[in-house]
């Protein structure tokens, strides 16, 4: 095998290893909008309808690790007149079930007139995490 061929093989292998390491960094998952499995794996910011929504004002990193997010139950959402929720999408999860993404029914009625200011992600059978619209018009 020639020296040039060996060099190409070595460089390709090193490049593949570096690409793999960079791909599996948390920032990469955030860039592609993929949540991590397990507790604390939700993204701090998610995109929906070409807008960005933030989980909490305490969320300054990429994922919600170590941040206690308020969990809304269906009863809480009924009390704030945000029920029923309608699924409008999902957030993919690395090696797991995707998280469903919801809008409340009143927001759906007016979606053609304005951008929804809040969306919800279901993390358990009776647990919905609220995300608020970030930024201006």
N, C-alpha and C positions, 0 to 999 in steps of 0.2 A: 504494500500500500504506500502510495507516495506521501510525502510530507504535507503537501497541499491538501490532500484528501483527509488526512488525519486532523489537520488544523480545522477544516470545515466541520468535521464531526464533533470535535471538542467544542468549538464555538457554538454550534447548534445545540449541543447538550447544555452548555452553560446558559445560553439564552433561554432555553426552555425551562430550566430550573428557576432562573430569575423571574421569568414571566409567571410561572406557577406561584411563586412566593408572593409576588405583587398582586396577583389576582385574588388570593385568599386573605388579603388584608381587609380589615373592617371597612376602611374607606371605599374599597372596591365594591363591597356589598351595598353600601350606602349609595354609591354612584348608580348602580343598577336597580336600586329600590327593592332590595331583597332583605327581609328580616332574618335574624338569626334564630335558631331553635332555642327553646327554654326561656326561663324567666329573665327579663331584662333584654330580650332580643328584639323588641319592637324598635322601629326607627323613631327618632325624635321628630323628624320632619318627613312628611309624605306628600306626594304630588297627586292631585286629582283635578281634572278639567283645566290643565295648564296653569294651575295655581299651587302654592305651597301652603301646607297646613302644619302647625306645630302642636305637639302633644301637651306641653306645659311650659310655663315661664322658667321653670327650673332646668329645662332641657337645654344644655349648652353643647353637648357632645353629639356623637353620631347616633348612639343607641341609648335606650332608657335604663342602662345598667345602674343600679343603686338609687334610682329615682322612684319614689312612691307616687304612682299616678292614681288619681281618683277613679274609682270604678263605679260606673252608673249601672243600676239595675233597671229592669223594665219598669218597675214601680216608680223609680226616680224620674225616668224619662216621661212617663205618663203624667206625673205631677208637673213637669215643666213644659207640658204640651208638645213634646217631641216624639210622640209615639203614634202610629207604628213606624218602624224603620223599614226602609226598602233597600235591598242590596244593590249597589251600583258598580261594584268591582271587587277586587281582592288584592292583597299584598302577598307576593310569593315569599315563601320561607325556604331557606336552605335545608334540604333533606327533611321536609315536614309538610304538614297541611298548611295551605295558605290561610291568611287571616281575612275574613270577609270585611268589606268596606261598605258602610251604610250612610244613607241620608235619611233625615226624618221626612215623613209624608208632607208636612206643610212646606218644606223647602222644595220638594219635588214639584209642587203645584206652581211655584214661581221660578223654576230654574231657567226658563227661557228669558225671564226679565232681568235677573241678577245672579251673581255668583253666590253660592251657598257660603255662609260664614262659619259653619261647623260641620264636621263629618265625624263618624263613629267607627271604631274598629272593635269587633267582638273578639275577646281573648279567652272567654270561657262561656259556659252555658248561660249564665246570667250576669256577665261582666262586659260592659261596653266602655271603651276608653274614648274620650272626646278629644278631637283635634280642632284647633281654631285657625282661621284664615290668618296668614302672615302677610305683611306688606300692604302697600296701598293699591290704588286702582291701576 
